[in-house]
Amino acid sequence: MSLIECKNINRYFGSGENRVHVLKDVSLSVEKGDFVAIIGQSGSGKSTLMNILGCLDTATDGSYKIDGTETSKMEADELAALRRKRFGFIFQRYNLLSSLSARDNVALPAVYMGMDQKERNERAEKLLRDLGLEGKEGNKPSELSGGQQQRVSIARALMNGGEIIFADEPTGALDTASGQNVMEILHNLHAQGHTIIMVTHDPGIAANANRVIEIRDGEIIADTSKNSQIPPSRVKAVEEKTSWTFYKDQFMESFRMSVQAILAHKMRSLLTMLGIIIGITSVVSVVALGNGSQKKILEDISSIGTNTISIYPGSGFGDRRSGRVRTLTVADSDAIAKQSYVASVTPMTSQNATLTYRNIDASAQLYGAGEQYFDVRGIKLAQGRFFDENDVKNSNSVVVIDDNTKNKLFADGTNPLGKTVLFNKRPLQIIGVSKKDDSPFGGGDNLGMWSPYTTVINKISGQRFISSITVKVKDDVSSAAAENGLTALLTARHGKKDFFTQNSDSIKKTIESTTGTMKLLISSIALISLVVGGIGVMNIMLVSVTERTKEIGIRMAIGARQGNLLQQFLIEAVMICLIGGLTGVLLSAAIGVVFNHFVTDFPMAFSTFSIIAAVLSSSVIGVMFGFMPARRASKLNPIDALAQD
């Protein structure tokens, strides 16, 4: 059985009126170890025939078998396996990758065979030495002469064994001396048992072959052999390996080529990243601003009490009757304190009257509260002490003043502690000063003071009712459940619902929900720039595929699978997006440093989740928008790709 068998091969190009019949019912067979020259004028169809034999192109119809296996039924990766394992190509224009050294160009086919890096480099260097290129292993193609480049191409064809070598006008671009050198190499390869199929238009070059097939207008018109007895060939392909290093080496090769492509087009890559950078910077910065503002608002809420429920008389804050509703009592406060879900309770009463110190008179608000009030409300002490349980129990005439009151009465810097002031003509001794409250929920410019509620009820107002009750719920209890329990308790005590509650946790949740919605809205707007950036990546990758079509063709010719090409271009797209994403995160961090330096009201609070999500989203965008260009590259026809300049 012949190594190569072709029967009634036809090849058409174009369609309709422009359809051209290039090969017409071509039938031939080639024995293993033969040296065949296909000769013909330009346009005769000789190169098309060689491309079909080398599985770079497919026949329109007819049968082509390798060792009895029909190639027309093979998938793209099966044809790539044939090119990888059994074929070696020597091109007229060398088709070396300009970014790779001579060694790496020669070793490239072995990458797709799964050969480890050390072994393939040693083999590549040996092949280069055998072809007279010792010392040129590290040279790029641009640093080699035409003859040297062709020898590199021959070495590459032999890298995986080169059982069948296809030489397309191997001397066409060389001077006479270099051409003779190449022909000597081909003779030596034939002597070693390699099957050589050479295409040429020069009868002198064709005369070097054992068998000459002449083709004209797509038909074989002559087929002559010098020697019909072909010595047996012992040439074998390099064994393909499928260990984990196989996938690692192919990934690393794809990664290296992606890095080279990005560095080779720095400005284009930067412009491609710009949309991703802007999008990621926007998203991370917006989330950081949202987190910072939310944190500040929640801190302000905490300053008026965390996990607290306030109970007021009336039906609501707009109820004009609430001032006349006098049903909340200290007994209600005591009943609430006995509930298992309550951490602390403080009844509240208030009185507005004239405050006098020496010759200074001012209008002030006196709040009567329990000893736990300051802890519940998060009020901090600047000087002295807060009143305690003993002060409440004994109705001691003590008072804690706020910063505004201190500044009003003791503007000369006198220490207020121990001083006595008159409130509604009742003496109160100052035992403490609270810190200034800068939160939006603070008292503003009003003068505020706090005394035990028993003191206010018994010695100042004379009223037995209280204006509100503040309840601190235990941390492990739901505020909503506690609120329902308090409502049920007081309704049962009063016989009706003549009060209303205000839950600080509800305010907190409302603000969290509102700020969360705003963050989501602004982040969604910022995400649009990410999508725009992704479209930019896709467009640039499509341009990149077009620019590098020839490289894709070369890789296909030496046996790259569709998956290899898909992987390479996907890695490039993901790298562009990932670098853009990381740059966006760093830029956002820089914005945060500047913002936090000049804005003191609230900081930009970066979250690890948003940063990780941003980087991951940039990678996802790289995969999503890079897939179509990468898939397009992997689906190219090898011969069409090689034909691109």
Phi, psi and omega in degrees: 000134181290153177293315181238132177225123177240134178227122174052049178285127174236144177221124178246148172235146179081184180211163178063225181291339181268008181288131182241133179266100187274313177245135188235102176047052181279128176230132177197165175222149181231131179275152179294130179091359181280162175239106187247133174248129175256117187242147178174164179286168177300131180088004182283342180105006183293318180292323177298319179296315180296322179296322177292317179297325180273007179059025172274338179223165179238146178288149175294317172204169185111178184241133175226118182240141172246118183051039176083359180264124181287124183276339184294339181265001183279146173283170183302317181288332176290321176293322177298322179296321176299312180297324183287317188270327191240338186255154170220137185245133173242115186260154179298319182260021172071315179053052174265149178280119189296335183276351183255151175286169178303317180299313182292326176297317181291321185283344187305315179302329182287338176299316181284350174267351178088013179287137182289160190299316182297314182295317183289326178293320178296319179293318180298317180294323178295316179298319179294321177295316180299333181261016174079025182245028178298134182091351181254009187300324184269359182284142172281158180307324181293346180261008181241152175285171180300316180296320179293320178297321180293325178291325174298319179298320178295316179301320178296321179296333182266354189302316181263015179116317177059049180304316177241120181253125177256119182244112182261105181046057187297340181249004188298329183255014185246157173286173186301313183296316180293323178297318179296322179297318179296318181294324176298319179298317180296321176299317180296320179295320178297319179297331179281351177110003178288139173276124184241128174240114186243137176252132179204159173254357184263115179301328179295320177289319180298330182296343178287342184276160176283328183228135181240123176249120180259134183234139180217130180051038175083007181233144176283122181251348179203147180209103184235147179232143176280322184217116181279346179269108182261122178300147180298141182257137179247015180291131180233150178284154173294139182291132179281136182248145181231031177284181181296332178294334177301311181286325179296312182297320180292322177295316181296322178296316178297320179296315181297317180294325178294317178298316180298319180294320180293316181290330180289338180229067187299312183296317179297318180295320180296316179296325177295320181289339190303315179298319178295317181300313181297315181298311181295317179300317180297311183298310183295319181293318180297315179297320179295318177296317179298316179297317181296314181292321179296318179297319180295316180296318181293326175295321178295321177295320180299331182291339176259009176118126179258138179055044181245155176232123178258137181244127182235153175285155179099190183256350180169175183294337179270003183283115181289342181276351188301329180291336181265351178277117187233056185256343179283129184229168175298329178296323175299318179298318180295322179294320180295322182298338182276353182284141186293335183270002184261130178274317178201157180223140174223119175287153183229138170220160183216154181215133177252123183201185181274133178255131183232135171219114185055243182257017181252125176243140178206153176277131184219161178248125178252124179255130173264127186214170175274171184294341182270358185303316185295322177291318181298317184272354178072028180279132182259153183262133176261320180217154172071222183215164171272158175289154186242187183300323181293323178296320180292315183297322185263004180054043181295143182274069180240159183212144172250127181255157178269178185295324180297317180295319178300313182294329180286314187271332186234049181294340181279001177093004179297141177289120185284341185299131180088348180284154180250132177240160178252126175240117185054039178069012177254131182285138176223134180266131181283121179246349182197158177232130180275158177289155179297134180262107182266002182286158178298342182266009180289179185277001181070231181263001181292152177268123182236145180216157180227133175227164175302138183299332178293324178295315181294317182290315188276329189246342186242299185276326183074005181267141184267350179267165178240156186273337178193165175232129178253124184244130174259121183272147177298149187298329184269012182247139177292130180297322180296318179294319179296319179298318178296320179295318179295319179298315180296319181297309184289326177297320178293323182289321185268347183079355177197169180264092180249032183212168173219160184241153173230117184261118181295332179293327177293320177298316180300314181294323179297315180293319177300317180295317182294311180294325177297318179296319179295319178298318180297317181298309183292323178296323178297320177296318179295328180295335178300321179294330176294318179295318177299318177299321178297320178295322176298319177299316180299315181296316180294322179294324176296319176297319180298318178299318180296316181294328187253025181301319181296318177301318179299317179298319179297316180296321177296320182297327182266007170111012179294135176283165175299323179297326178297315181289320177300316180297315183300312183285330175293318178300318180298314180296316181294320179297316179300314181290323181291315177297318177298320179295315179295321177297319177298319178296315179296319178296320178296321177297320178295319176299320180297319179298314180295315181300312183292337179286321185262335181252119184255349182296315176205148183268161167283122183252104182279137178251141179300322181300314183294324180291313179298317180298321181295314180295318178296320180295325177294324177292319179297320178297321177300318180291314184296309186274346177269347185294314184297311176299321180295318179294322178299319179297319184288339183266000181296147174284127185308315184289326176294320179294318180294333183285346181284144177267000000 
